[in-house]
Amino acid sequence: MRLIELETVDSTNNYAKEHAAGLDSPVMIVAREQTAGRGQRGNSWESEPGANLTFSAFVRLPQIPARRQFALSEGVALAVADTLAAFGIEVKVKWPNDIYVGDRKICGILIEHAIMGAGLTHSIIGAGINVNQRRFLSPAPNPVSMWQLLGRETPVEAVREEMMRRLEDCFGRMDDEEGRMAVHAEFLRRLWRGDGKAYPFRDTATGEVFDARIEGIDPDGPLLLRLLADATLRTYLFKQVEFLL
């Protein structure tokens, strides 16, 4: 995987989109500072310059059917989880692909796909891992960093190198459906709140708050919830339901 290092950029995902035609596959674009880093739901991502690993990986994986694009999301989440485990931090994956330590978020992931016909033209995987940030000033409710968990600084370059290795492994597992289903099974094993207990959720369309347990994740991405009240099974797409802390 080739590395492109930038001092300052608005967003590494934007950089990848603007340069997509000429980029190798795979390549990691790393920025010391992002002035307009983005997270899911259009949120901004707080990151102290030079303290964290903020990057986008650009990859062409035409072998993944467009309808199975969630497999790449699962694989990337596991790659982040394995990277953090290499530094002694055990995490869970909050559907669809945030990375949590307990009830605190250590990494956010934003994947953008270009699709042509039934396949993926390319994918841009943006992520921010909180490495050495000691304080968070934004109103984000639950951030945590490696420094806060370990009590010491970790070289950002070491986290980057481990992340690159794990991503390359991830991309190799996307070659066929057997590999993608193996990733899906591992994703389910590492699911945040996937312990069979009931937790509170909010339906974003109706505002209804309800208790449910996670029944599973469809391989194509939807979340399956079993309601505590009447055992009804509900299926939700991303942004249709919120976890309540």
C-alpha positions in Angstrom: 0.0 0.0 0.0 1.4 3.3 -1.1 1.4 6.2 1.4 0.6 9.9 0.6 1.4 12.3 3.5 -0.2 15.7 3.7 0.4 18.5 6.1 -3.0 20.1 6.0 -6.1 19.3 4.0 -9.8 20.0 4.3 -10.7 16.3 4.3 -8.7 13.3 3.2 -11.9 11.8 1.7 -12.3 15.0 -0.4 -8.7 14.8 -1.5 -9.2 11.1 -2.6 -12.3 12.1 -4.5 -10.6 14.9 -6.3 -7.6 12.8 -7.3 -9.4 9.5 -7.8 -8.6 9.1 -11.5 -4.9 9.1 -10.9 -4.6 7.2 -7.6 -3.1 3.8 -7.2 -5.0 1.0 -5.5 -4.6 0.7 -2.6 -3.2 3.9 -1.3 -3.4 5.6 2.2 -3.7 9.3 2.4 -2.7 10.7 5.8 -3.0 14.3 7.0 -1.4 15.9 10.0 -4.4 18.3 10.1 -7.9 18.1 8.6 -9.7 21.4 8.7 -13.1 19.9 7.8 -12.9 16.3 8.7 -16.3 14.5 8.4 -18.0 11.8 10.3 -21.3 9.9 9.8 -24.6 11.8 9.6 -22.7 14.9 8.4 -21.0 15.5 11.7 -17.6 17.0 12.0 -14.7 15.0 13.5 -12.6 16.7 16.2 -8.9 15.9 15.9 -6.0 17.9 17.4 -3.3 18.4 14.7 -0.6 15.8 14.8 -2.1 13.9 17.8 -4.2 11.4 16.0 -4.3 9.1 12.9 -6.6 10.7 10.3 -6.6 9.1 6.9 -8.4 7.9 3.9 -7.7 4.6 2.1 -8.5 4.5 -1.6 -9.0 1.1 -3.1 -10.5 -0.5 -6.2 -12.3 -3.8 -5.4 -14.5 -4.5 -8.5 -15.0 -8.1 -7.3 -17.4 -6.8 -4.6 -21.0 -6.7 -5.9 -22.6 -3.3 -5.1 -25.3 -5.0 -3.1 -22.6 -6.5 -0.8 -20.7 -3.2 -0.2 -21.4 -3.6 3.6 -18.9 -6.4 3.6 -16.1 -3.9 3.1 -17.4 -1.8 5.9 -17.3 -4.8 8.2 -13.8 -5.7 7.1 -12.5 -2.2 7.7 -14.1 -2.0 11.2 -12.4 -5.3 12.0 -9.1 -4.0 10.7 -9.3 -1.0 13.0 -10.3 -3.3 15.9 -7.2 -5.5 15.2 -5.0 -2.5 15.0 -6.0 -1.3 18.4 -5.7 -4.8 19.8 -2.1 -4.8 18.7 -1.6 -1.9 21.2 -3.4 -3.6 24.0 -6.9 -2.0 23.5 -9.9 -4.3 23.2 -12.8 -2.8 21.4 -16.3 -3.6 20.0 -17.9 -2.5 16.7 -21.0 -0.3 17.0 -23.2 -0.9 14.0 -22.7 0.1 11.4 -18.9 0.8 11.9 -18.0 3.0 14.8 -15.3 1.6 17.2 -16.1 1.6 20.9 -14.3 0.9 24.1 -17.1 0.3 26.6 -19.5 3.2 25.9 -16.8 5.5 24.5 -15.9 6.1 20.9 -12.3 5.8 19.9 -12.7 5.7 16.1 -15.1 6.9 13.5 -15.3 5.5 9.9 -16.9 7.0 6.8 -16.8 5.0 3.6 -17.9 6.4 0.3 -18.4 4.2 -2.8 -18.4 4.9 -6.5 -20.8 2.4 -8.2 -21.1 1.5 -11.8 -23.8 -1.0 -12.7 -23.7 -4.0 -10.3 -20.1 -3.4 -9.0 -17.9 -1.0 -7.2 -15.7 1.3 -9.2 -13.7 2.4 -6.1 -14.1 3.0 -2.4 -12.8 5.7 -0.2 -12.4 4.7 3.4 -12.1 7.6 5.8 -11.2 7.1 9.4 -10.0 8.9 12.5 -8.4 7.0 15.4 -7.9 9.0 18.6 -4.3 8.3 19.5 -2.6 11.0 21.7 -5.4 13.6 22.2 -5.7 14.3 25.9 -8.8 16.5 25.9 -11.9 16.8 23.7 -13.6 20.1 23.4 -16.4 19.5 20.9 -19.9 18.6 22.1 -19.5 15.0 21.0 -20.8 13.0 24.0 -18.4 10.1 24.4 -14.9 10.3 22.8 -11.9 8.5 24.2 -8.2 8.2 23.0 -5.5 5.7 23.3 -3.6 8.1 25.5 -6.5 8.3 28.0 -6.8 4.5 28.0 -3.1 3.6 28.2 -1.8 6.6 30.2 1.1 7.1 27.7 1.8 8.4 24.2 1.8 6.0 21.3 3.7 6.9 18.1 1.1 7.8 15.5 3.4 6.4 12.8 3.3 3.0 14.6 -0.5 3.0 14.6 -0.4 4.0 10.9 1.9 1.1 9.9 -0.2 -1.4 11.8 -3.4 0.0 10.2 -1.9 -0.3 6.7 -1.1 -3.9 7.3 -4.5 -4.7 8.6 -6.2 -2.9 5.7 -4.2 -4.9 3.2 -5.4 -8.1 5.0 -8.9 -6.8 4.9 -8.9 -6.1 1.1 -7.5 -9.6 0.5 -10.5 -11.1 2.3 -12.9 -9.4 0.0 -12.1 -11.5 -3.1 -15.0 -13.9 -2.9 -18.2 -14.5 -1.0 -16.6 -17.1 1.3 -14.1 -14.6 2.5 -16.8 -11.9 2.9 -19.0 -14.2 4.9 -16.1 -15.1 7.2 -15.7 -11.4 7.8 -19.4 -11.1 8.5 -19.3 -13.9 11.1 -16.3 -12.2 12.9 -18.1 -8.8 12.8 -21.1 -10.4 14.6 -18.8 -11.8 17.3 -17.3 -8.3 18.0 -20.6 -6.4 17.9 -21.1 -3.7 20.5 -24.2 -4.6 22.6 -24.4 -7.9 20.7 -24.5 -9.8 24.0 -28.2 -10.8 23.8 -29.3 -8.2 26.4 -32.0 -5.6 25.7 -31.0 -2.0 25.3 -32.9 1.3 24.5 -33.3 2.5 20.9 -35.1 5.3 19.2 -36.9 5.1 15.8 -35.7 8.2 14.0 -38.8 8.4 11.8 -41.4 8.2 14.6 -39.4 9.2 17.7 -40.5 6.0 19.4 -38.2 4.8 22.2 -38.2 1.1 22.8 -36.1 -1.7 24.3 -34.8 -4.4 22.1 -31.9 -6.9 21.7 -29.8 -7.2 18.6 -30.9 -10.3 16.8 -28.3 -10.0 14.1 -27.0 -8.0 11.1 -28.1 -8.9 7.6 -25.0 -9.5 5.4 -26.1 -6.6 3.2 -26.1 -4.2 6.2 -29.6 -3.8 7.9 -29.8 -4.1 11.7 -32.2 -6.8 13.1 -33.8 -5.9 16.4 -36.1 -8.1 18.6 -38.4 -5.9 20.6 -38.6 -6.7 24.3 -42.3 -5.8 24.6 -43.8 -8.3 22.1 -40.9 -10.1 20.5 -41.5 -8.4 17.2 -38.6 -8.4 14.8 -37.8 -5.1 13.2 -35.3 -4.3 10.4 -33.6 -1.0 10.3 -31.3 0.7 7.8 -28.6 3.1 8.8 -30.0 6.4 10.1 -33.4 4.8 10.7 -32.6 3.9 14.3 -30.4 5.4 17.1 -28.7 3.6 20.0 -29.4 5.4 23.3 -26.6 5.5 25.8 
